[in-house]
């Protein structure tokens, strides 16, 4: 009797493990329509569980006449966890890191606008830079932006993450440099995952 009960219990456990488990709802992703297409999407990086992005900084190659400019290279997000975790997706390869900009009065990042110099329609003699600057809106109504590059135009505002931005993926053209490829763009597009 003990053996058949034991076998029955094993069978029940095996059947329970075979049942499909409920999957978590996909997280909302916010994007803009003016991003460029060069490069590959990097990995999704995220704030630690229970935290969200409250600050950002960028790495920009500021305009240099006669040389190839890449403008906005890297975006770094800073989270409101106790370690002030910061992360990026795929980093660019040039420029200087600019100051950290934070949502004031306890706000957090909820949506963004990207400034882009489109490569389509550019003459072959003009320097292509793709993304030039980014601006974020905070949960408390404030708008924050860093001292990015001024090329291109601001696009449409993204959708909104009501509970804040927690993740990021960037599309970056890797450095091709040297003879034969003289016009690099670095960061072309970005998308953010909501909390």
C-alpha positions as CSV (number, residue, x, y, z in Angstrom):
1,X,0.0,0.0,0.0
2,X,2.8,2.4,0.9
3,X,4.5,1.8,-2.5
4,X,1.3,2.6,-4.6
5,X,0.7,5.8,-2.6
6,X,4.3,6.9,-3.1
7,X,4.0,6.2,-6.9
8,X,0.7,8.1,-7.0
9,X,2.4,11.1,-5.3
10,X,5.3,11.0,-7.7
11,X,2.8,10.9,-10.6
12,X,0.9,13.9,-9.3
13,X,4.1,15.9,-8.8
14,X,5.2,15.1,-12.4
15,X,1.9,16.1,-13.8
16,X,2.0,19.4,-11.9
17,X,5.4,20.2,-13.3
18,X,4.2,19.4,-16.8
19,X,1.3,21.9,-16.6
20,X,2.1,25.2,-18.4
21,X,2.9,28.0,-16.0
22,X,1.5,31.5,-16.3
23,X,3.8,33.9,-18.0
24,X,4.4,37.4,-16.8
25,X,2.8,40.1,-18.9
26,X,5.2,41.7,-21.4
27,X,6.5,45.0,-20.2
28,X,5.4,48.1,-22.2
29,X,8.1,49.6,-24.4
30,X,8.2,53.2,-25.4
31,X,9.8,54.4,-28.6
32,X,10.0,57.4,-30.9
33,X,9.6,57.4,-34.7
34,X,12.6,59.5,-35.7
35,X,15.4,57.1,-34.7
36,X,17.9,56.0,-37.4
37,X,18.5,52.4,-38.5
38,X,22.3,51.9,-38.6
39,X,23.8,49.4,-36.1
40,X,22.3,46.6,-34.0
41,X,20.1,46.7,-30.9
42,X,22.0,46.1,-27.7
43,X,20.9,44.0,-24.8
44,X,18.0,45.1,-22.5
45,X,19.5,46.4,-19.3
46,X,17.3,47.3,-16.3
47,X,17.2,48.9,-12.9
48,X,17.1,46.5,-10.0
49,X,13.6,45.2,-9.0
50,X,11.6,47.8,-7.1
51,X,13.5,50.8,-8.5
52,X,13.2,53.1,-11.5
53,X,15.3,55.6,-13.4
54,X,15.5,59.1,-11.9
55,X,18.6,60.5,-13.6
56,X,20.6,60.3,-16.8
57,X,23.8,61.4,-18.4
58,X,25.1,61.2,-22.0
59,X,28.4,60.7,-23.7
60,X,28.7,63.1,-26.6
61,X,31.3,63.9,-29.2
62,X,30.9,67.6,-29.6
63,X,31.1,69.1,-33.0
64,X,34.6,69.3,-34.5
65,X,35.0,70.9,-37.9
66,X,36.9,68.9,-40.5
67,X,36.6,65.6,-38.6
68,X,33.9,62.9,-38.4
69,X,31.4,63.6,-35.6
70,X,29.3,61.0,-33.9
71,X,27.3,63.3,-31.6
72,X,25.3,61.3,-29.0
73,X,27.2,58.1,-28.3
74,X,26.0,56.7,-25.0
75,X,23.0,57.1,-22.6
76,X,23.5,56.1,-19.0
77,X,20.4,55.8,-16.6
78,X,20.6,56.1,-12.8
79,X,18.2,54.2,-10.6
80,X,16.7,55.2,-7.3
81,X,17.8,52.0,-5.4
82,X,20.0,52.2,-2.4
83,X,23.1,51.6,-4.5
84,X,22.2,54.2,-7.1
85,X,22.7,51.6,-9.8
86,X,23.6,53.0,-13.2
87,X,23.6,51.2,-16.6
88,X,23.7,51.5,-20.3
89,X,22.8,49.1,-23.1
90,X,25.5,49.2,-25.9
91,X,27.9,52.0,-25.3
92,X,29.3,54.2,-28.1
93,X,33.0,54.7,-28.7
94,X,33.8,58.4,-28.6
95,X,33.2,61.6,-26.7
96,X,33.0,62.9,-23.2
97,X,30.6,62.1,-20.4
98,X,28.5,65.1,-19.5
99,X,27.0,66.0,-16.2
100,X,24.3,63.9,-14.5
101,X,20.8,65.4,-14.8
102,X,18.1,64.4,-12.2
103,X,14.4,64.8,-12.0
104,X,13.8,67.3,-9.3
105,X,11.7,66.9,-6.1
106,X,11.6,63.1,-6.1
107,X,10.3,62.7,-9.7
108,X,11.3,59.8,-12.0
109,X,11.7,59.5,-15.8
110,X,8.4,58.7,-17.7
111,X,8.9,59.6,-21.4
112,X,11.4,61.1,-23.8
113,X,12.1,63.0,-27.0
114,X,15.1,62.3,-29.3
115,X,16.9,64.9,-31.4
116,X,18.1,63.2,-34.6
117,X,19.9,64.3,-37.7
118,X,18.5,62.0,-40.3
119,X,20.9,60.3,-42.7
120,X,18.3,59.8,-45.4
121,X,18.4,62.7,-47.8
122,X,21.8,63.8,-46.5
123,X,24.3,64.7,-49.2
124,X,27.4,62.4,-49.3
125,X,29.6,65.4,-48.3
126,X,27.7,66.1,-45.0
127,X,28.7,64.4,-41.8
128,X,26.0,62.0,-40.6
129,X,25.5,62.0,-36.8
130,X,22.1,60.2,-36.2
131,X,21.1,60.8,-32.6
132,X,22.3,64.2,-31.2
133,X,20.5,64.7,-27.9
134,X,17.8,63.4,-25.6
135,X,15.3,65.0,-23.3
136,X,13.2,63.3,-20.6
137,X,9.9,64.2,-19.0
138,X,9.6,63.5,-15.2
139,X,6.6,62.2,-13.3
140,X,6.1,65.6,-11.6
141,X,5.9,67.6,-14.8
142,X,9.5,68.7,-15.1
143,X,11.4,68.3,-18.3
144,X,15.2,67.6,-18.1
145,X,17.9,67.6,-20.7
146,X,21.6,67.7,-20.9
147,X,23.9,69.9,-23.0
148,X,23.8,67.6,-26.0
149,X,24.6,68.3,-29.6
150,X,22.4,70.7,-31.7
151,X,22.3,68.9,-35.1
152,X,19.0,67.6,-36.4
153,X,15.5,68.1,-35.2
154,X,13.5,67.1,-32.1
155,X,11.0,64.4,-33.0
156,X,7.6,63.4,-31.5
157,X,7.3,62.6,-27.8
158,X,7.3,58.9,-26.9
159,X,4.5,57.1,-25.1
160,X,4.5,57.4,-21.3
161,X,5.6,55.0,-18.6
162,X,3.2,55.9,-15.8
163,X,5.2,53.9,-13.2
164,X,8.5,55.1,-14.6
165,X,11.2,53.8,-16.9
166,X,13.1,50.8,-15.7
167,X,15.0,49.4,-18.8
168,X,16.8,50.5,-21.9
169,X,18.0,49.1,-25.2
170,X,20.1,51.2,-27.7
171,X,20.8,50.8,-31.4
172,X,24.5,51.7,-31.9
173,X,26.6,51.6,-35.1
174,X,30.0,50.1,-34.0
175,X,33.1,52.0,-34.9
176,X,34.0,51.3,-38.5
177,X,36.7,54.0,-38.7
178,X,39.8,54.2,-40.8
179,X,40.1,54.4,-44.6
180,X,37.0,53.3,-46.5
181,X,34.5,54.2,-43.8
182,X,34.9,57.7,-42.7
183,X,31.4,58.6,-41.4
184,X,30.4,56.9,-38.2
185,X,27.1,57.7,-36.4
186,X,27.3,55.8,-33.0
187,X,23.9,55.9,-31.3
188,X,21.1,55.8,-33.8
189,X,18.0,55.0,-31.7
190,X,16.8,54.0,-28.2
191,X,13.8,52.3,-26.6
192,X,12.8,52.2,-22.9
193,X,10.9,49.6,-20.9
194,X,8.4,50.6,-18.4
195,X,8.3,49.4,-14.8
